[in-house]
Amino acid sequence: MNKRLQYWLHCLQHPCYGLGRAIRKYRTKLLGLEYLGKNVDIRFPLHLGHPENISIGDNAVICEYVFIMAGKTAKIIIGNNVYIAPNVYITATAHSFDGEGLIMEQAGKEAGIYIGDDVLIGTKAVILDGRSIENKVIVGAGSVVTKNISHGIVVAGNPAVAVRSRGQAV
Ligand SMILES: CC(C)(COP(=O)(O)OP(=O)(O)OC[C@H]1O[C@@H](n2cnc3c(N)ncnc32)[C@H](O)[C@@H]1OP(=O)(O)O)[C@@H](O)C(=O)NCCC(=O)NCCS
């Protein structure tokens, strides 16, 4: 996407420029998303793969340099009130390596990713395909999410493991 278009998209998303629903619809169409909720703050540059399979819920914040890569059939569903910090990578596709041929010639494999409501994904986190992150999860900066994460857990590290429950003082 060229810089001028990115600039206008950035302007359009602020309420003072907003014409509400019409703009949201226009933006959803322009980005090619399956669904875009209300009051979503999208900062550019943003990299989308198969945007027709990506849904983003209300009040989400998608910071700069985020990659959201859905598959041809694999969906990425992001809930309401989700904060995705800069440089996060969410990938619902991978190369299969079961055969001995060139990696480029092997079939892709894809499953999809689900992110619930009220979730924070810390900067530079990687969410791998097929994982599900339940509501109220916090993913630490630089974490690699290789397992499903249950409701209200704070995870960190590579591979991401629970460090505490959310709302629990240390
Ligand atoms: C994961 C996180 C939420 C934990 O916060 P916290 O509970 O205050 O964490 P603490 O500093 O008390 O650390 C708890 C433990 O987790 C470890 N830890 C914390 N963050 C970590 C991270 N990102 N990666 C690996 N380990 C981490 C600490 O080393 C500590 O380990 P120890 O108990 O063995 O000493 C926070 O560190 C983090 O990464 N936040 C995201 C920041 C971010 O990306 N901000 C941008 C968007 S707002």
The ligand as an SDF file (V2000), in Angstrom:
LIG
                    3D

 48 50  0  0  0  0  0  0  0  0999 V2000
    4.6730  -10.3000   30.5960 C   0  0  0  0  0  0  0  0  0  0  0  0
    4.4840   -9.0310   31.4020 C   0  0  0  0  0  0  0  0  0  0  0  0
    3.0450   -8.5110   31.2090 C   0  0  0  0  0  0  0  0  0  0  0  0
    4.7000   -9.4570   32.8490 C   0  0  0  0  0  0  0  0  0  0  0  0
    4.5950   -8.3590   33.6680 O   0  0  0  0  0  0  0  0  0  0  0  0
    4.8490   -8.5570   35.2380 P   0  0  0  0  0  0  0  0  0  0  0  0
    3.8770   -9.5600   35.7600 O   0  0  0  0  0  0  0  0  0  0  0  0
    4.9070   -7.2300   35.8580 O   0  0  0  0  0  0  0  0  0  0  0  0
    6.2700   -9.2680   35.1760 O   0  0  0  0  0  0  0  0  0  0  0  0
    7.4610   -9.2720   36.1950 P   0  0  0  0  0  0  0  0  0  0  0  0
    8.3700   -8.1800   35.7930 O   0  0  0  0  0  0  0  0  0  0  0  0
    6.9480   -9.3200   37.6150 O   0  0  0  0  0  0  0  0  0  0  0  0
    8.1210  -10.6710   35.8300 O   0  0  0  0  0  0  0  0  0  0  0  0
    7.5680  -11.9010   36.2050 C   0  0  0  0  0  0  0  0  0  0  0  0
    8.4880  -12.9810   35.6690 C   0  0  0  0  0  0  0  0  0  0  0  0
    8.2750  -13.0880   34.2680 O   0  0  0  0  0  0  0  0  0  0  0  0
    9.4980  -12.8180   33.5470 C   0  0  0  0  0  0  0  0  0  0  0  0
    9.1240  -11.9980   32.3980 N   0  0  0  0  0  0  0  0  0  0  0  0
    8.4390  -10.8450   32.4110 C   0  0  0  0  0  0  0  0  0  0  0  0
    8.2360  -10.4040   31.1630 N   0  0  0  0  0  0  0  0  0  0  0  0
    8.8470  -11.2920   30.3510 C   0  0  0  0  0  0  0  0  0  0  0  0
    8.9980  -11.3670   28.9430 C   0  0  0  0  0  0  0  0  0  0  0  0
    8.4520  -10.4560   28.1400 N   0  0  0  0  0  0  0  0  0  0  0  0
    9.6470  -12.4330   28.4440 N   0  0  0  0  0  0  0  0  0  0  0  0
   10.1750  -13.3800   29.2460 C   0  0  0  0  0  0  0  0  0  0  0  0
   10.0600  -13.3680   30.5980 N   0  0  0  0  0  0  0  0  0  0  0  0
    9.4020  -12.3200   31.1290 C   0  0  0  0  0  0  0  0  0  0  0  0
   10.3800  -12.0700   34.5360 C   0  0  0  0  0  0  0  0  0  0  0  0
   11.7410  -12.2420   34.2550 O   0  0  0  0  0  0  0  0  0  0  0  0
    9.9620  -12.6860   35.8310 C   0  0  0  0  0  0  0  0  0  0  0  0
   10.6070  -13.9530   35.9740 O   0  0  0  0  0  0  0  0  0  0  0  0
   11.1170  -14.4990   37.4060 P   0  0  0  0  0  0  0  0  0  0  0  0
    9.8630  -14.6340   38.2400 O   0  0  0  0  0  0  0  0  0  0  0  0
   11.7730  -15.7960   37.0650 O   0  0  0  0  0  0  0  0  0  0  0  0
   12.0250  -13.4380   37.9190 O   0  0  0  0  0  0  0  0  0  0  0  0
    5.4490   -7.8800   30.9850 C   0  0  0  0  0  0  0  0  0  0  0  0
    6.7780   -8.1660   31.3980 O   0  0  0  0  0  0  0  0  0  0  0  0
    5.4380   -7.6350   29.4850 C   0  0  0  0  0  0  0  0  0  0  0  0
    6.1820   -8.2430   28.7050 O   0  0  0  0  0  0  0  0  0  0  0  0
    4.5200   -6.7000   29.0630 N   0  0  0  0  0  0  0  0  0  0  0  0
    4.3360   -6.3270   27.7030 C   0  0  0  0  0  0  0  0  0  0  0  0
    5.0010   -4.9700   27.4220 C   0  0  0  0  0  0  0  0  0  0  0  0
    4.6760   -4.4740   26.0550 C   0  0  0  0  0  0  0  0  0  0  0  0
    4.8520   -5.1470   25.0660 O   0  0  0  0  0  0  0  0  0  0  0  0
    4.1910   -3.2580   25.9990 N   0  0  0  0  0  0  0  0  0  0  0  0
    3.7770   -2.6420   24.7750 C   0  0  0  0  0  0  0  0  0  0  0  0
    2.3010   -2.5780   24.7130 C   0  0  0  0  0  0  0  0  0  0  0  0
    1.5750   -1.6760   26.0190 S   0  0  0  0  0  0  0  0  0  0  0  0
  1  2  1  0
  2  3  1  0
  2  4  1  0
  2 36  1  0
  4  5  1  0
  5  6  1  0
  6  7  2  0
  6  8  1  0
  6  9  1  0
  9 10  1  0
 10 11  2  0
 10 12  1  0
 10 13  1  0
 13 14  1  0
 14 15  1  0
 15 16  1  0
 15 30  1  0
 16 17  1  0
 17 18  1  0
 17 28  1  0
 18 19  1  0
 18 27  1  0
 19 20  2  0
 20 21  1  0
 21 22  1  0
 21 27  2  0
 22 23  1  0
 22 24  2  0
 24 25  1  0
 25 26  2  0
 26 27  1  0
 28 29  1  0
 28 30  1  0
 30 31  1  0
 31 32  1  0
 32 33  2  0
 32 34  1  0
 32 35  1  0
 36 37  1  0
 36 38  1  0
 38 39  2  0
 38 40  1  0
 40 41  1  0
 41 42  1  0
 42 43  1  0
 43 44  2  0
 43 45  1  0
 45 46  1  0
 46 47  1  0
 47 48  1  0
M  END
$$$$
